[in-house]
Amino acid sequence: MKRSFKDDFNMLAMLLIPIGVAVNLVGFQVANVLKLPIFLDTIGTILIGVVAGPWVALLAGLITNLINAIFNPIYLPYALTSIAIGLGAGYLSKFGMFKQIGKVIISGIIITFIAVIVSAPITVLVFGGATGNTSAIITATFLAAGQELWTAVFSSSFITEVADKVVSVLIVYFIVKSMSDRYLSKMNYGELYMKRKQR
């Protein structure tokens, strides 16, 4: 299934962007209110990547971080992480990595690595290794145990991200499974997940 950048941005995909952004923002607020050790702020981005493609997901991730940055500027540089997650989810979907639960968990681990590789350098170079979230406590623990700053940040980022991303991709998997073939048939990558394949 070969698609160009322009093909991804059909009308339905564009309408999906504000929904995905809203899911991201609500997930983030729920995680904050419940004091969860995970973020839940990329569910909408991953969902859009799975059914609408990487470029639409990239835009949803970027918009989410721009909105979050209005309330807390810390989130602005991490827009790069959201963009990378959107691209990763879209390309993983293109190769059918959200069809079966085992592949979905592998996708969650791959997206974790993408998030850590992009976000850990931002945490070190922009914020000196700590941003005040849950991973900062874990980073401090690793530093106290004698780890170097870069190793401590990468390790703590992986620990917090792997739980978040695996939970997020599983939520997306069950959302996509619950979508009707009629709706999926209108989405860029929806036919990959239809129960009754088109002829």
Secondary structure, DSSP 8 states (H G I E B T S, - for coil): ----HHHH--HHHHHHHHHHHHHHHHHHHHHHHTT-SS---SHHHHHHHHHH-HHHHHHHHHHHHHHHHHH-GGGTTTHHHHHHHHHHHHHHHHTTTTSSHHHHHHHHHHHHHHHHHHHHHHHHHHHTT--SSHHHHHHHHHHHTT--HHHHHHHHHHHHHHHHHHHHHHHHHHHHHHS-HHHHTTSTTGGGG-SS---
